[in-house]
Structure formats: C-alpha cells, structure tokens
C-alpha cells in the first residue's frame, strides 16, 4: 500500500492502523511537509494476497524463537 502524500513525501510515522466494518485496512498518517492529514485504505483480502510467502529459513527461525519463548514461560515444546 503506497504511503505517500499528494506532495510526494512519505510520512515520518504512521499515526493509526485500523479496520473498517467492511474489512478494509485503514492507515492514518500526517504529512509534515505540507501539513495534511491523510488516510489510505485497501480491502483486507488484497492486503493478504500481496503478502509474500515466508521462505523455509524464515519459518524455521520463527519456530525456533517461538519454542524458546514458550519454554521461557514454562511451557514444554515437543
């Protein structure tokens, strides 16, 4: 989802991220260059479709870090 102002600047920070009742992701940000408040939205199913698939190495690292976290809470991971 492009986060640029009409003036071409990118936001310094995102103020809010939320979802509408009709399943659109909404991003609210402020352009510090031209002082505009902006909202950008996209249907959630389009956001999911555009997400890259995790590669096997990322999945392994995530599984290992999840296991360490759970074990630190005293939950046995087999």
N, C-alpha and C positions, 0 to 999 in steps of 0.2 A: 504494500500500500504506500503510495508516494506521500511523503510528508514534507511538502514544500508550500510556501506561501505564494500568493499571486505575484509577489515581487521577486520570487526565485530563491529566497533564503530558506534555509532549513531551521527548524526550531532548536533552541538551546536545550529545551527539555519538554517532555510531554506532561501536561497537567493532569489529565484523566484518561482512563480507558474504561469503557463500559459496553453494555449490550442493550439493544432495544428489545421491546416485546416481540418484534417481528424478526428477531435473530440476525441483526446487523451489529458488527463490531464498530464502535464509535471511538475515535481518538480526538481529544480536545487539546489544542496547543496554542501558544501565543507566539506571534512573530515579533521579536524585539526590535527588528529593523524598521518595520512600518507600523508597529503597534496595533496589529489586527488580532482579534480572537478568531481562531479557525477550528472547524470541526471537519473530520473526514470519516466517512463510513463505507463499509463494504459488507456484503452478505457473508455470514459466517461460513457457509458452505464453500464460497470462493476462497476464503482465507485458508480453510483446511486443504482444499485442492492444491493451493500454491505452496504449501509447506513441503520442504524437501524431506525425502525419506531418510531416516537415520542410517548411517552405514554400520557395518558389523562392529567395527572398532569402537564407535561411539556407544553402541548398545552394550558392549562388554564393559566399558569404563563405567557407564551408568549403573549397570547391575552390580558391579563390584562396590561402587561408592554407596549404593542403596543398602547392600548387605552390611557394610561396615557401620553405617548409620543405625540400622536396625539392631545390630549386635551391641552398639554402644548404649542402646536403650534396654538391653537385656532380653531381646527377642532372638531366639535361636533361628538361624537361617541354615537350611539344609541344601 
